[in-house]
Amino acid sequence: MNITGKIQAIGMVSHFLSFLIVFISFVFVLAVPARAETWVLPPEDIDIFGQMRTTQAGRADTLLDIARMYNIGQTEIVLANPDVDRWMPEDGSKVIVPSRHIFPQAERKGLVLNLPEMRLYYFPVPEKNEKPVVMTFPIGIGRMDWETPLGLSKIIEKKKDPTWVPPESIKKHRIANGEPPLPNVVPPGPDNPLGRYAMRLSIGSGSYLIHGTIKPYGVGMRVSSGCIRLYPEDIENLFGKVPVGTQVNIVNQPIKLGWLLDQLYIELHPPLEEDDAKYNDYQQNVFDAVNDFLADKKSQRQLSSNFEIDHEVLKQAIREKKGIPILISRAQA
């Protein structure tokens, strides 16, 4: 084969590999437009799923309207679109919909909630002859002074049209802040902050819930008193699928890394405010996380001989923290 033929052959192989990477990223996902996001679960050696999208803002849209339409939380949509006005985006302006994700470093089982990205992942047990899937939803979490607890727990109760009994701590907090006092009991209905569905967790003596909300724009923010809030349509969807006894794993991972074949991606989120001291040197935290990830046995199996980190891309991802998976590896020349 002459030089020209060799160059053409190399180009064909390169094109095929690029196509294969894109193809695999789509073959393992099955998108359901808007509302619930359901994707075919990829193999254990692939850590990324979903599909980035773009849309255009209409004359009457806010970023929050677009976020809810595409099952994205408020903080997620704002971080992904730092140059788009949250309340009055220009008519026709391009809006990135960040619906591609790296799995948190946790067992792909039951419910996994990652607080810094304010997102829930559900891994339902597949029925016979069905492919396993993953569902993902944006969530609202506890404020800094009412933190959502970390750790393993399980669903111990499910309640449709729940009654809310405000804890004494919340009632006292409202009075201390000059807010109207809460009643002892809030019955089911349009004024119940739990919405129409609630699932009780075993953690915290059963005082924490995954529930709906009557203030959907708070989904994707730190607005609750420790419970986990979902859009009304999402909690209704999830409520019908999650059985009592399902494992719930709440983690705190602002830095996520994952493989797509032999390519390494990173997804960065701002850390929780109470972790500011721990992430005082965020760049060094990220460098350490990358080194630890590459030293893991799984990564050692996937590393190619010409693998290297693109440090300029990595530093830009650190500066932006857009919450979007970014390719940070490349093949050495």
Rosetta silent file (secondary structure, phi, psi, omega in degrees, C-alpha in Angstrom):
SEQUENCE: MNITGKIQAIGMVSHFLSFLIVFISFVFVLAVPARAETWVLPPEDIDIFGQMRTTQAGRADTLLDIARMYNIGQTEIVLANPDVDRWMPEDGSKVIVPSRHIFPQAERKGLVLNLPEMRLYYFPVPEKNEKPVVMTFPIGIGRMDWETPLGLSKIIEKKKDPTWVPPESIKKHRIANGEPPLPNVVPPGPDNPLGRYAMRLSIGSGSYLIHGTIKPYGVGMRVSSGCIRLYPEDIENLFGKVPVGTQVNIVNQPIKLGWLLDQLYIELHPPLEEDDAKYNDYQQNVFDAVNDFLADKKSQRQLSSNFEIDHEVLKQAIREKKGIPILISRAQA
SCORE:     score description
SCORE:     0.000 S_00000001
   1 L     0.000  132.439  179.702    0.000    0.000    0.000 S_00000001
   2 L   -77.113  175.718 -175.939    1.415    3.446   -0.918 S_00000001
   3 H   -60.503  -43.256 -179.173    1.617    6.419    1.475 S_00000001
   4 H   -60.712  -42.296  179.239   -1.648    7.923    0.210 S_00000001
   5 H   -63.591  -40.392  178.885   -3.433    4.632    0.746 S_00000001
   6 H   -63.809  -42.490  179.958   -2.063    4.332    4.262 S_00000001
   7 H   -62.972  -42.708  178.856   -3.199    7.855    5.135 S_00000001
   8 H   -63.530  -39.563  179.627   -6.653    7.138    3.782 S_00000001
   9 H   -65.020  -42.042  178.435   -6.821    3.886    5.761 S_00000001
  10 H   -62.470  -41.219  178.505   -5.776    5.654    8.962 S_00000001
  11 H   -62.373  -39.815  179.279   -8.415    8.300    8.312 S_00000001
  12 H   -64.893  -41.662  178.409  -11.064    5.632    7.824 S_00000001
  13 H   -63.937  -44.179  179.420  -10.102    3.917   11.100 S_00000001
  14 H   -61.186  -43.262  179.245  -10.133    7.244   12.950 S_00000001
  15 H   -63.107  -41.163 -179.914  -13.546    8.094   11.495 S_00000001
  16 H   -63.985  -43.141  179.960  -14.874    4.665   12.456 S_00000001
  17 H   -63.783  -41.381  178.094  -13.632    4.974   16.035 S_00000001
  18 H   -62.138  -42.925  178.177  -15.197    8.422   16.365 S_00000001
  19 H   -63.127  -41.429 -177.833  -18.467    7.049   15.004 S_00000001
  20 H   -61.291  -41.780  179.890  -18.264    4.049   17.351 S_00000001
  21 H   -62.808  -46.066  178.787  -17.876    6.277   20.404 S_00000001
  22 H   -64.532  -42.434 -178.276  -20.867    8.393   19.397 S_00000001
  23 H   -61.532  -45.532 -179.026  -22.876    5.305   18.450 S_00000001
  24 H   -63.754  -37.780 -179.756  -22.247    3.578   21.764 S_00000001
  25 H   -63.540  -24.692  178.330  -23.174    6.713   23.677 S_00000001
  26 H   -96.999  -31.848 -176.238  -26.572    6.601   21.950 S_00000001
  27 H   -64.465  -31.491 -177.770  -27.087    2.868   21.683 S_00000001
  28 L   -89.908    5.267  178.061  -27.075    2.483   25.443 S_00000001
  29 L  -122.547  145.497  177.651  -29.559    5.276   25.970 S_00000001
  30 L  -130.611   99.698 -171.441  -33.258    5.421   25.258 S_00000001
  31 L   -81.482  139.366  169.763  -34.479    8.958   25.628 S_00000001
  32 L  -112.213  112.019 -172.432  -37.998    9.873   26.631 S_00000001
  33 L   -57.347  136.146  176.962  -38.484   13.538   25.646 S_00000001
  34 L    54.555 -177.289 -179.583  -39.088   15.911   28.541 S_00000001
  35 L    44.239 -136.896 -174.909  -40.494   14.840   31.892 S_00000001
  36 L   -62.632  137.413  175.819  -38.985   11.600   33.174 S_00000001
  37 E  -102.595  116.291  179.300  -35.629   10.699   31.653 S_00000001
  38 E  -122.063  128.932 -176.083  -35.305    6.928   31.153 S_00000001
  39 E  -133.544  143.700  172.779  -32.204    5.407   29.591 S_00000001
  40 E   -62.289  131.493 -175.621  -31.052    1.872   28.951 S_00000001
  41 L   -72.144  123.966  179.217  -28.414    1.147   31.597 S_00000001
  42 L   -73.779  168.173  175.919  -24.942    0.857   30.049 S_00000001
  43 L   -61.604  163.437 -176.051  -22.452   -1.856   31.081 S_00000001
  44 L   -60.832  -25.078 -177.928  -20.471   -1.361   34.272 S_00000001
  45 L   -88.326    6.166  172.532  -17.383   -0.231   32.357 S_00000001
  46 L  -117.298  124.658 -170.226  -19.235    2.752   30.838 S_00000001
  47 L  -108.087    4.735 -173.732  -19.859    5.560   33.318 S_00000001
  48 E  -129.036  142.047  179.491  -21.650    8.152   31.220 S_00000001
  49 E  -149.655  167.555  178.458  -25.149    8.222   29.793 S_00000001
  50 E   100.097 -172.531 -174.111  -27.677   10.651   28.356 S_00000001
  51 L  -149.790  124.628  174.731  -27.600   13.183   25.562 S_00000001
  52 L   -69.477  141.789  179.291  -26.767   16.879   25.485 S_00000001
  53 E  -131.938  163.407  169.062  -29.455   18.989   23.859 S_00000001
  54 E  -133.057  152.852  175.818  -29.984   22.562   22.841 S_00000001
  55 E  -144.108  177.669  178.147  -33.194   24.508   22.435 S_00000001
  56 E  -116.863  138.120  177.194  -34.220   28.096   21.806 S_00000001
  57 L   -74.666  135.196  174.849  -35.850   30.389   24.319 S_00000001
  58 L   -87.231  173.916 -175.232  -39.215   31.738   23.270 S_00000001
  59 L   -61.481  -33.515 -175.846  -40.432   35.264   23.839 S_00000001
  60 L  -103.084    5.781 -176.150  -42.331   34.303   27.008 S_00000001
  61 L   -82.625  148.601  160.983  -39.880   31.695   28.362 S_00000001
  62 L  -111.061  165.818  175.783  -37.686   31.884   31.426 S_00000001
  63 H   -60.426  -32.608 -179.125  -34.782   29.505   31.961 S_00000001
  64 H   -68.507  -35.226  175.014  -36.850   27.914   34.724 S_00000001
  65 H   -62.161  -45.208 -179.358  -39.686   27.182   32.292 S_00000001
  66 H   -65.579  -39.955  179.334  -37.233   25.481   29.950 S_00000001
  67 H   -58.219  -48.142 -178.120  -35.655   23.574   32.845 S_00000001
  68 H   -66.626  -37.138  179.733  -38.961   22.073   33.910 S_00000001
  69 H   -59.263  -35.630 -176.514  -39.914   21.245   30.333 S_00000001
  70 L  -106.205   15.990  175.830  -36.715   19.167   29.982 S_00000001
  71 L    62.387   45.432  179.372  -36.639   17.730   33.525 S_00000001
  72 L  -120.915  147.291  177.678  -33.713   19.885   34.662 S_00000001
  73 L   -83.328  166.303 -175.717  -33.307   21.695   37.976 S_00000001
  74 H   -62.995  -48.987 -178.586  -32.905   25.452   38.376 S_00000001
  75 H   -62.794  -39.679 -179.996  -29.231   25.442   39.392 S_00000001
  76 H   -58.569  -48.656 -175.592  -28.377   22.968   36.612 S_00000001
  77 H   -68.627  -34.398  179.670  -29.877   25.089   33.843 S_00000001
  78 H   -70.529  -44.213  179.530  -28.285   28.295   35.171 S_00000001
  79 H   -63.143  -36.874 -178.308  -24.793   26.764   35.491 S_00000001
  80 H   -74.383  -17.477 -175.949  -25.001   25.339   31.972 S_00000001
  81 L  -132.967   64.277 -174.152  -26.049   28.729   30.543 S_00000001
  82 L   -64.905  -20.134 -177.756  -24.097   31.417   32.428 S_00000001
  83 L   -98.957    6.727  179.894  -24.566   33.995   29.661 S_00000001
  84 L  -107.108  128.855 -179.793  -28.351   33.578   29.404 S_00000001
  85 L   -63.392  130.363 -176.220  -30.577   35.729   31.614 S_00000001
  86 L   -61.971  -40.418 -172.451  -32.480   33.519   34.049 S_00000001
  87 L   -99.772  -29.190 -177.104  -35.694   35.529   33.933 S_00000001
  88 L  -137.422   66.712  176.395  -35.654   37.259   30.554 S_00000001
  89 L   -64.453  147.527  178.938  -33.581   35.333   28.011 S_00000001
  90 L   -62.888  141.413  179.394  -33.463   36.960   24.596 S_00000001
  91 L   -58.593  125.217  179.983  -36.036   35.612   22.171 S_00000001
  92 L    85.774    0.519 -179.227  -34.422   32.855   20.131 S_00000001
  93 L   -67.339  145.112 -179.137  -31.324   32.620   22.321 S_00000001
  94 E   -74.492  131.563  178.593  -29.616   29.224   22.412 S_00000001
  95 E  -123.063  124.343  176.621  -30.117   27.297   25.654 S_00000001
  96 E   -80.739  130.871  177.294  -28.025   24.239   26.553 S_00000001
  97 E  -104.731  105.202 -173.188  -30.050   21.439   28.153 S_00000001
  98 L   -80.597   75.249 -176.939  -27.583   19.509   30.378 S_00000001
  99 L  -110.434   34.060  170.524  -29.157   16.053   30.148 S_00000001
 100 E  -122.198  138.638 -170.743  -25.979   13.978   29.972 S_00000001
 101 E  -141.777  151.076  167.058  -24.535   12.680   33.221 S_00000001
 102 E   -95.784  134.819  177.483  -21.711   10.700   34.786 S_00000001
 103 L   -61.573  140.006  169.543  -22.930    8.157   37.304 S_00000001
 104 L   -60.905  154.223  175.983  -21.995    8.956   40.912 S_00000001
 105 L   -75.133   87.086 -178.134  -19.393    6.622   42.391 S_00000001
 106 L  -161.960  159.359  177.466  -21.936    4.364   44.093 S_00000001
 107 L   -59.824  133.930  179.597  -23.584    1.005   43.569 S_00000001
 108 L   -81.117   78.291 -173.854  -26.068    1.214   40.718 S_00000001
 109 L  -151.719  137.824  175.966  -28.934    0.024   42.869 S_00000001
 110 E    61.324 -134.751  178.727  -32.158    1.519   44.161 S_00000001
 111 E  -107.041  130.756  173.874  -32.069    5.297   44.549 S_00000001
 112 E  -121.693  123.553 -179.374  -28.801    7.251   44.468 S_00000001
 113 E  -117.184  122.864  176.905  -28.982   10.969   45.313 S_00000001
 114 E  -106.534  111.353 -171.290  -25.970   13.218   44.747 S_00000001
 115 L   -64.505  -46.064 -176.931  -26.482   16.413   46.722 S_00000001
 116 L   -60.663  -33.621  178.385  -24.052   18.848   44.997 S_00000001
 117 L   -90.191   -5.300  178.569  -25.608   18.191   41.578 S_00000001
 118 L    50.339   59.694 -177.367  -29.093   18.038   43.124 S_00000001
 119 E  -147.498  142.920 -179.601  -30.051   14.980   41.114 S_00000001
 120 E  -112.261  138.801  175.409  -31.579   11.593   41.839 S_00000001
 121 E  -119.217  131.892  178.823  -30.822    8.361   39.959 S_00000001
 122 E  -120.210  128.033 -179.802  -33.181    5.383   40.123 S_00000001
 123 E  -114.475   84.677 -177.658  -32.121    1.874   39.101 S_00000001
 124 L   -67.296  149.384  174.667  -35.304   -0.213   39.068 S_00000001
 125 L   -70.210  121.036 -176.044  -35.068   -4.002   39.254 S_00000001
 126 L   -69.556  145.833  172.024  -35.803   -5.115   35.678 S_00000001
 127 L   -71.949  165.904 -179.388  -38.686   -7.431   34.935 S_00000001
 128 L   -58.058  133.455  178.377  -37.932  -10.760   33.267 S_00000001
 129 L    69.687    9.914  175.916  -36.595  -10.324   29.714 S_00000001
 130 L  -101.416  146.369  175.873  -36.422   -6.541   30.158 S_00000001
 131 L   -75.767  141.473  175.722  -33.253   -4.510   29.796 S_00000001
 132 L   -66.759  145.598 -178.988  -32.136   -2.688   32.956 S_00000001
 133 E  -130.689  168.309  170.924  -32.668    1.066   32.837 S_00000001
 134 E  -127.525  136.724  174.713  -31.779    4.164   34.809 S_00000001
 135 E  -114.830  145.487 -178.944  -34.175    7.024   35.485 S_00000001
 136 E  -138.039  143.479 -174.730  -32.977   10.427   36.628 S_00000001
 137 E  -141.308  143.069  171.011  -34.744   13.435   38.167 S_00000001
 138 E   -73.550  152.020 -178.996  -33.702   16.871   39.482 S_00000001
 139 L  -136.964  155.183  166.318  -34.263   17.429   43.192 S_00000001
 140 E   -99.775  144.796 -175.417  -34.418   20.205   45.762 S_00000001
 141 E  -129.411  179.459 -176.257  -32.423   19.562   48.937 S_00000001
 142 E   -68.056  144.175  174.748  -31.940   20.943   52.439 S_00000001
 143 L   -65.738  169.226 -176.091  -30.616   24.431   53.092 S_00000001
 144 L   -58.509  -35.036 -179.671  -27.242   24.856   54.742 S_00000001
 145 L   -89.361   -0.057  176.861  -28.864   25.134   58.171 S_00000001
 146 L  -137.494   64.730 -169.488  -31.195   22.178   57.443 S_00000001
 147 L   -67.603  141.593  170.911  -28.851   19.742   55.731 S_00000001
 148 L   -74.671  127.249 -174.539  -30.064   16.617   53.949 S_00000001
 149 L   -72.947  147.642  177.409  -28.313   13.698   55.685 S_00000001
 150 L   -90.962  163.472  172.033  -25.817   11.469   53.871 S_00000001
 151 E   115.903  178.802 -179.054  -25.614    7.699   53.947 S_00000001
 152 E   -85.409  138.112  173.113  -27.533    4.513   53.258 S_00000001
 153 E  -151.573 -162.571  177.149  -31.189    4.168   54.150 S_00000001
 154 E  -154.173  163.905  175.258  -34.331    2.726   52.575 S_00000001
 155 E   -76.883  122.976 -178.428  -37.922    3.602   51.774 S_00000001
 156 E  -111.638  -11.621  179.968  -40.041    2.563   54.764 S_00000001
 157 E  -160.614  144.982  173.854  -43.411    4.099   53.841 S_00000001
 158 E  -125.679  137.825 -176.265  -45.275    5.541   50.844 S_00000001
 159 E  -140.678  123.330  171.882  -48.217    7.885   51.203 S_00000001
 160 E   -90.792  142.160 -175.918  -50.501    9.410   48.594 S_00000001
 161 L    49.815   61.827 -175.120  -52.129   12.720   49.582 S_00000001
 162 L   -73.433  153.261  168.382  -50.062   12.909   52.770 S_00000001
 163 L   -91.670  138.074  178.989  -50.864   14.952   55.849 S_00000001
 164 E  -106.075  126.088  173.927  -47.991   17.148   57.009 S_00000001
 165 L  -108.532  100.411 -176.063  -47.247   17.497   60.702 S_00000001
 166 L   -60.115  129.125  175.622  -44.689   20.325   60.925 S_00000001
 167 L   -62.640  151.971  179.833  -41.819   19.467   63.301 S_00000001
 168 H   -58.894  -35.799 -179.042  -41.409   21.728   66.309 S_00000001
 169 H   -61.839  -40.270 -179.999  -37.977   22.814   65.067 S_00000001
 170 H   -70.910  -40.132  179.386  -39.473   24.189   61.845 S_00000001
 171 H   -62.279  -43.471  178.944  -42.332   25.891   63.673 S_00000001
 172 H   -66.930  -38.167 -179.739  -39.917   27.616   66.059 S_00000001
 173 H   -62.432  -42.456  179.554  -37.621   28.611   63.193 S_00000001
 174 H   -64.081  -43.532 -179.994  -40.455   30.357   61.360 S_00000001
 175 H   -63.898  -42.380 -179.740  -41.545   32.259   64.454 S_00000001
 176 H   -63.263  -26.530 -179.983  -37.959   33.299   65.185 S_00000001
 177 L   -97.689   13.847  175.610  -37.697   34.694   61.649 S_00000001
 178 L    74.137   17.019  179.207  -40.909   36.675   61.933 S_00000001
 179 L   -89.941  157.683  178.276  -42.896   34.385   59.632 S_00000001
 180 L   -58.677  140.511 -179.288  -46.538   33.401   60.261 S_00000001
 181 L   -65.935  149.999  178.055  -46.793   30.406   62.605 S_00000001
 182 L   -87.337  149.908  173.669  -47.531   27.014   61.124 S_00000001
 183 L   -71.731  166.188  178.555  -50.575   24.975   62.122 S_00000001
 184 L   -69.669  -30.193 -178.991  -50.086   21.735   64.026 S_00000001
 185 L  -141.308  134.445  174.083  -51.404   19.745   61.060 S_00000001
 186 E  -112.478  113.304 -177.392  -51.634   20.563   57.344 S_00000001
 187 L   -72.984  167.219  175.371  -54.212   18.325   55.632 S_00000001
 188 L   -57.818  148.007  179.395  -53.906   17.041   52.055 S_00000001
 189 L   146.846 -176.230 -173.603  -54.686   19.662   49.466 S_00000001
 190 L   -67.666  -15.701  179.817  -53.258   22.511   47.383 S_00000001
 191 L   -98.473    1.330 -178.848  -51.628   24.184   50.409 S_00000001
 192 L   -81.470  117.798 -175.597  -49.749   21.088   51.591 S_00000001
 193 L   -66.538  -12.136  178.588  -46.020   21.636   50.936 S_00000001
 194 L   -80.960   -8.658 -175.823  -45.475   17.879   50.528 S_00000001
 195 L    73.073 -152.145 -173.817  -47.553   17.840   47.371 S_00000001
 196 L   -97.666   -9.996 -175.967  -49.579   14.741   46.533 S_00000001
 197 E  -140.307  142.180  178.418  -46.972   12.023   47.128 S_00000001
 198 E  -147.208  141.538  176.242  -44.404   11.289   49.825 S_00000001
 199 E  -125.816  124.782 -174.649  -41.955    8.448   50.533 S_00000001
 200 E   -90.190  137.246  178.169  -40.455    8.184   54.006 S_00000001
 201 E   -96.349  152.203  179.068  -36.780    7.324   54.558 S_00000001
 202 L   -75.355  -20.816 -177.994  -35.460    5.193   57.418 S_00000001
 203 H   -70.105  148.915  178.478  -32.660    7.677   58.094 S_00000001
 204 H    65.641   36.209  179.170  -33.145   10.268   60.853 S_00000001
 205 H    57.131   31.049  176.022  -35.761    8.184   62.686 S_00000001
 206 H    79.133   15.483 -176.516  -38.073    8.496   59.693 S_00000001
 207 L   -89.800   -3.641 -178.772  -38.207   12.289   59.729 S_00000001
 208 L  -109.616  140.615 -176.133  -36.935   12.742   56.152 S_00000001
 209 E  -126.715  152.906  161.241  -39.092   12.375   53.060 S_00000001
 210 E  -103.522  118.262 -170.940  -38.808   12.277   49.287 S_00000001
 211 E  -147.399  176.354  176.732  -41.885   14.215   48.246 S_00000001
 212 L   -83.109 -161.367 -178.810  -43.502   16.590   45.780 S_00000001
 213 L  -160.175  153.601  171.868  -43.888   20.337   46.145 S_00000001
 214 L   -99.849    4.845  176.918  -46.307   23.185   45.591 S_00000001
 215 L  -127.306   73.813 -172.057  -43.330   25.407   44.680 S_00000001
 216 H   -62.365  -23.724  179.656  -41.810   23.638   41.663 S_00000001
 217 H   -68.924  -10.595  175.718  -39.331   26.414   40.860 S_00000001
 218 H   -81.974   -8.400  177.780  -37.459   25.390   44.026 S_00000001
 219 L   -68.779  130.885 -175.021  -36.502   22.052   42.463 S_00000001
 220 L    90.969   16.777  178.176  -32.785   22.129   41.787 S_00000001
 221 L  -138.015  169.595  176.100  -32.085   24.472   44.710 S_00000001
 222 E   -94.291   90.318 -171.650  -31.318   24.311   48.425 S_00000001
 223 E  -130.911  -10.215 -173.228  -34.714   25.292   49.730 S_00000001
 224 E   -93.421  177.654  176.221  -36.043   22.515   51.958 S_00000001
 225 L   -96.972   28.190  177.214  -35.729   21.739   55.648 S_00000001
 226 L   118.847  -22.669  178.421  -33.748   18.597   54.858 S_00000001
 227 L   -75.378  171.575 -179.551  -36.262   16.636   52.780 S_00000001
 228 E  -109.344  123.548 -177.976  -35.880   15.910   49.074 S_00000001
 229 E  -106.569  142.460  174.390  -38.306   17.650   46.706 S_00000001
 230 L  -125.973  159.247  170.998  -39.240   16.652   43.168 S_00000001
 231 L   -55.386  147.271 -179.911  -41.387   18.228   40.497 S_00000001
 232 H   -53.583  -41.460 -179.463  -45.024   17.135   40.981 S_00000001
 233 H   -70.108  -28.650 -179.693  -44.988   15.110   37.753 S_00000001
 234 H   -75.866  -43.197 -179.934  -41.708   13.429   38.726 S_00000001
 235 H   -66.237  -34.861  177.011  -42.749   12.317   42.197 S_00000001
 236 H   -63.037  -42.899  177.861  -45.979   10.917   40.751 S_00000001
 237 H   -62.834  -49.104 -176.221  -43.934    8.936   38.211 S_00000001
 238 H   -68.509  -39.897 -177.204  -41.411    7.728   40.785 S_00000001
 239 H   -55.528  -39.614 -177.940  -44.007    6.972   43.468 S_00000001
 240 L   -76.403  -10.942 -175.488  -45.664    4.360   41.285 S_00000001
 241 L  -109.047  -27.126 -172.987  -42.375    2.580   40.533 S_00000001
 242 L   -90.722  116.639  178.377  -40.383    2.550   43.792 S_00000001
 243 L   -80.970  155.871  171.656  -41.399   -0.235   46.198 S_00000001
 244 L   -58.748  139.351 -176.952  -41.160   -0.003   49.973 S_00000001
 245 L    98.080   -7.662  179.720  -37.788   -1.392   51.053 S_00000001
 246 L   -62.428  134.880  177.157  -35.858    0.184   48.155 S_00000001
 247 E   -68.103  139.806  176.264  -32.283    1.138   49.080 S_00000001
 248 E  -126.034  123.765 -179.531  -31.529    4.875   49.154 S_00000001
 249 E  -120.657  113.141 -179.488  -27.919    6.086   49.012 S_00000001
 250 E  -102.802  120.501 -174.643  -27.340    9.822   49.548 S_00000001
 251 E  -123.020  168.071 -178.923  -23.832   10.935   48.540 S_00000001
 252 L  -129.425   90.717 -174.057  -21.837   14.149   48.322 S_00000001
 253 L  -132.539   86.172  175.994  -19.781   14.166   45.106 S_00000001
 254 L   -71.812  -18.850  179.725  -19.170   17.551   43.451 S_00000001
 255 E  -113.602  116.996  178.948  -16.376   15.938   41.391 S_00000001
 256 E  -124.137  136.974  177.587  -17.400   13.015   39.160 S_00000001
 257 E  -126.853  150.265 -179.927  -15.200   11.125   36.715 S_00000001
 258 E  -165.408  158.712 -177.105  -16.122    8.377   34.302 S_00000001
 259 E  -100.454  142.030  163.424  -15.125    6.341   31.273 S_00000001
 260 E  -126.571  100.678 -168.320  -16.691    6.109   27.838 S_00000001
 261 L    57.441 -120.651 -178.490  -14.620    3.359   26.238 S_00000001
 262 L  -103.293   19.800  179.903  -11.025    4.639   26.565 S_00000001
 263 E  -109.104  137.448 -176.625  -11.990    8.301   26.957 S_00000001
 264 E  -103.575  130.102  178.571  -12.117   10.012   30.342 S_00000001
 265 E  -116.288  152.987  174.730  -14.796   12.561   31.209 S_00000001
 266 E  -130.422  144.361  177.941  -15.190   14.849   34.196 S_00000001
 267 E  -130.808  118.325 -172.151  -18.330   16.516   35.538 S_00000001
 268 E  -116.768  134.562  177.336  -17.833   19.324   38.040 S_00000001
 269 L  -126.139  150.427  172.907  -20.354   20.995   40.325 S_00000001
 270 L   -60.052  137.585  178.060  -19.872   23.721   42.926 S_00000001
 271 L   -69.008  161.399  174.786  -19.454   22.071   46.339 S_00000001
 272 L   -62.051  147.166 -175.214  -22.051   22.521   49.063 S_00000001
 273 H   -56.827  -37.405 -178.234  -21.534   25.717   51.064 S_00000001
 274 H   -70.081   -9.136  178.670  -20.760   23.830   54.267 S_00000001
 275 H  -103.110   13.473 -177.191  -17.849   22.144   52.437 S_00000001
 276 L   -55.909  -40.357 -179.520  -16.140   25.383   51.420 S_00000001
 277 L   -65.032  -40.816  179.981  -13.202   24.748   53.758 S_00000001
 278 L   -65.013  -35.510 -177.772  -12.688   21.246   52.374 S_00000001
 279 L  -107.048   33.699 -179.630  -12.733   22.551   48.792 S_00000001
 280 L   -59.568  -38.932  174.352  -10.774   25.729   49.493 S_00000001
 281 L  -109.606   80.004 -173.320   -8.312   24.738   46.741 S_00000001
 282 H   -60.511  -39.648 -179.224  -10.829   23.320   44.288 S_00000001
 283 H   -60.323  -43.778  179.502   -8.285   22.879   41.521 S_00000001
 284 H   -67.019  -36.973  175.484   -6.069   20.744   43.739 S_00000001
 285 H   -57.289  -42.872 -179.141   -9.113   18.763   44.866 S_00000001
 286 H   -67.751  -45.348  178.759   -9.849   17.992   41.222 S_00000001
 287 H   -57.698  -43.995  179.567   -6.249   17.055   40.405 S_00000001
 288 H   -63.152  -40.618 -179.724   -6.201   14.709   43.398 S_00000001
 289 H   -64.583  -40.476  178.821   -9.530   13.178   42.349 S_00000001
 290 H   -63.602  -46.358 -179.581   -8.245   12.570   38.802 S_00000001
 291 H   -61.960  -43.034  179.322   -5.053   10.921   40.091 S_00000001
 292 H   -64.700  -39.827 -179.070   -6.989    8.724   42.511 S_00000001
 293 H   -64.820  -42.821 -179.043   -9.453    7.743   39.797 S_00000001
 294 H   -70.207  -23.299  178.940   -6.691    6.784   37.366 S_00000001
 295 H   -81.219  -12.071 -179.169   -4.971    4.724   40.059 S_00000001
 296 L   -67.130  149.874 -177.444   -8.116    2.615   40.565 S_00000001
 297 H   -59.537  -39.339  179.866   -8.020   -0.967   39.257 S_00000001
 298 H   -61.809  -43.868  179.666  -10.948   -0.358   36.910 S_00000001
 299 H   -66.162  -37.511 -179.757   -9.181    2.623   35.342 S_00000001
 300 H   -60.990  -32.697  179.007   -5.936    0.701   35.028 S_00000001
 301 H   -72.245  -26.380 -174.860   -7.769   -1.866   32.891 S_00000001
 302 H   -99.215   -7.972 -179.416   -9.133    0.842   30.577 S_00000001
 303 L   -71.559  132.974  174.844   -6.003    2.957   30.166 S_00000001
 304 L   -94.796  164.834 -175.145   -4.402    2.783   26.726 S_00000001
 305 L   -67.216  -25.315 -177.692   -0.673    3.126   26.142 S_00000001
 306 L  -107.007   22.164 -178.966   -1.032    6.558   24.508 S_00000001
 307 E   -74.682  139.136  171.265   -3.511    8.011   27.041 S_00000001
 308 E  -152.897  156.437  178.301   -2.907   11.474   28.471 S_00000001
 309 E   -86.126  134.635  173.315   -4.873   14.217   30.265 S_00000001
 310 L   -86.469   96.539 -171.916   -5.563   17.444   28.379 S_00000001
 311 H   -68.191  -29.692  177.995   -4.674   19.800   31.228 S_00000001
 312 H   -67.650  -42.422  177.250   -5.871   22.950   29.480 S_00000001
 313 H   -64.769  -40.927  179.704   -9.335   21.486   28.993 S_00000001
 314 H   -61.987  -44.321 -179.684   -9.307   20.251   32.577 S_00000001
 315 H   -64.579  -36.813  177.273   -8.407   23.693   33.940 S_00000001
 316 H   -65.865  -40.638  177.484  -11.177   25.303   31.902 S_00000001
 317 H   -61.772  -36.909  178.466  -13.682   22.765   33.267 S_00000001
 318 H   -66.321  -41.644  179.879  -12.515   23.663   36.781 S_00000001
 319 H   -64.824  -39.490 -171.632  -13.013   27.372   36.146 S_00000001
 320 H   -86.469  -39.235 -178.717  -16.494   26.941   34.705 S_00000001
 321 L    47.165   56.447 -174.957  -17.997   24.130   36.841 S_00000001
 322 L   -83.963   -6.735 -178.834  -20.919   23.843   34.438 S_00000001
 323 L    72.409   23.331 -178.484  -22.113   20.464   35.670 S_00000001
 324 L  -118.753  135.819  175.903  -21.670   19.011   32.171 S_00000001
 325 L   -60.381  127.286 -178.489  -19.509   15.964   31.317 S_00000001
 326 E  -121.110  131.240  175.941  -16.347   17.226   29.623 S_00000001
 327 E   -71.537  120.751 -176.888  -13.850   15.064   27.726 S_00000001
 328 L  -118.746    7.757  179.009  -10.449   15.621   29.403 S_00000001
 329 E  -115.170  162.311  175.679   -8.335   12.897   27.800 S_00000001
 330 E  -155.888  163.155  176.341   -6.650   12.572   24.445 S_00000001
 331 E   -87.257  136.903  178.029   -4.293   10.213   22.657 S_00000001
 332 L   -64.860  143.446  179.968   -0.645   11.197   22.580 S_00000001
 333 L   -68.176    0.000    0.000    0.604   12.184   19.137 S_00000001
